Amino acid sequence: MDVRKSSVAGYLLALAATVLWSTVFPLVRTFPPDISPVELSFWRWLFTFISLMPFVFKAFRDHWRLVLENWRWMAPAGVLGLSAYSLLMFEAGHTTNATNMALFAATAPISMAVLSRVFLKERLSWMQVIGLGIAVTGVLVLVLHGDFSQLTRLEFTIGDLWMLTAASLFAVYSILIRRRPEQMSQKLCMAGMMGFAMAVLCPPMGMVAMSPAYRLPGATTLLLILYIAVIPTLIGYLLWNRSVEHIGAARAGVVYYSIPLFSSIEAVLLLNEQIQLSQVVGGILIIGGILLSSLNVLRQIFHR
């Protein structure tokens, strides 16, 4: 495959993964409120882990020692970026809408930039600083519903705060996975982190299951969780990893910022959610600011 075809394939794969990931936020809003985030997270990652094992069993059998040697970063990556992120996302789904969830998820690059500067000593250009500043302004517009006088009262929707925290955890996860050694495949790395995530989720799930009033989720709920586990989570990650092989993480990352756009469209179509002006303005500022911070990447894309 020549360079141009490889680039086109990479962008299409990244776009496909982004579209799949964006479907999660509207679906989270459809789960019954009596199902706890612990239960939803447990079933999600259990189904994902089971679905991944046929593709990674041989590699895990041959290289399981490699996972143990890297547990110091894989364990926190799995706990924070998989189990804790999932718990907070499902919790946020109870009190905020799908559009806000997607927009707050898109703030993760802001935390990534800060963490990269502090821990990896990566310097930010002035364009990146300005872009991130615009994105932060968009977050404030979104959280404050366009009313900056609320800053004196600090009144936030709890679901917005949960999702903002989840985005920060995803940033920590993204920093940690940079430590993946070259000899460890992406699939093996993902399986190892899922194992640590499941180890944390099993005890609280056991407590939930031991309750006399506990009942398994209904068939519809389990099917939705299975969809999230197999399509957006497993297939989405496989598509994303393949796209990175074609065009690199930086270029693929630009496509990631379209998640709020797709989630907003899906929320309107599937949930009949009403888009507020503050969401439109906040979303434009967030996406525009992040794209501005990635201007050098965009120039490279359009000048290939």
Secondary structure, DSSP 8 states (H G I E B T S, - for coil): --HHHHHHHHHHHHHHHHHHHHTHHHHHTTS-TTS-HHHHHHHHHHHHHHHHHHHHHHHHHHHHHHHHHTHHHHHHHHIIIIIIHHHHHHHHTTTS-HHHHHHHHTTHHHHHHHHHHHHS-----HHHHHHHHHHHHHHHHHHTTT-GGGGGTT---HHHHHHHHHHHHHHHHHHHGGG--TTS-HHHHHHHHHHHHHHHHHHHHHHHHTSTT-----HHHHHHHHHHIIIIIIIHHHHHHHHHHHHHHHHHHHHHTTHHHHHHHHHHHHH-----HHHHHHHHHHHHHHHHHTHHHHHHHHT-
